[in-house]
Amino acid sequence: MVAKCDTILFMNRKHQKILAAIFTDPVSSNIEWRRIEALLRAAGCEIIEGSGSRITIVHEGRKAGFHRPHPGKDALRYQIRAVREFLKLIGVTR
C-alpha cells in the first residue's frame, strides 16, 4: 500500500495502517487521535495549537480545523470522516 501525493511521503508501517483504517468503510471508531496527528505530520502537515482542544491542520496553504477528542483518546467517526476528506484534498489516498 503506497500513499499517493504530490510530495514524497515517508510513512512507516503504523502510518500506513492508520491511513488504511481512515479510508475503510464503515468508518472505524477506535483510531487514536494521536496516531492521526502523526500521520498528518508524516504527510507534511503542520499542526497549530489553538485554545483548549482546538487545532488547525495546515498543508501548503490548505487548512482544516479540528477539536481533539476528550475526555477519551479515540477519534469519533465524524472526525475520521473529516480527516479523510482533508487527506483527499491534499492528495493523500491509500
Residue pairs with C-beta under 8 A, 6 or more apart in sequence:
1 16
1 19
1 20
1 94
3 9
3 11
3 16
3 19
3 43
3 92
3 93
3 94
4 91
4 92
4 93
5 43
5 44
5 90
5 91
5 92
6 91
7 44
9 42
9 43
9 44
9 92
10 42
11 19
11 39
11 42
11 43
12 42
14 35
14 38
15 38
15 39
15 42
18 31
18 35
18 36
18 38
18 39
19 39
19 87
19 92
19 94
20 94
21 28
21 31
22 28
22 31
22 36
22 39
22 80
22 83
22 84
22 87
23 84
23 93
23 94
27 77
27 80
27 81
28 77
28 80
29 74
29 76
29 77
29 80
30 74
31 74
31 75
31 80
32 73
32 74
32 75
33 68
33 69
33 73
33 74
33 75
33 79
34 73
36 75
36 80
36 83
37 47
37 55
40 47
40 57
40 59
40 83
41 47
43 59
43 87
43 90
43 92
44 59
44 60
45 57
45 58
45 59
45 90
46 57
46 58
46 59
47 55
47 56
47 57
47 58
48 55
48 56
48 57
48 58
49 55
50 56
50 65
52 67
53 67
53 68
53 69
53 70
54 65
54 66
54 67
54 68
55 65
55 66
55 67
55 68
56 63
56 64
56 65
56 66
57 63
57 64
57 65
57 66
57 86
59 86
59 90
60 90
62 86
62 89
62 90
64 82
64 86
64 89
66 79
66 82
66 83
67 79
69 75
69 76
69 79
75 83
87 93
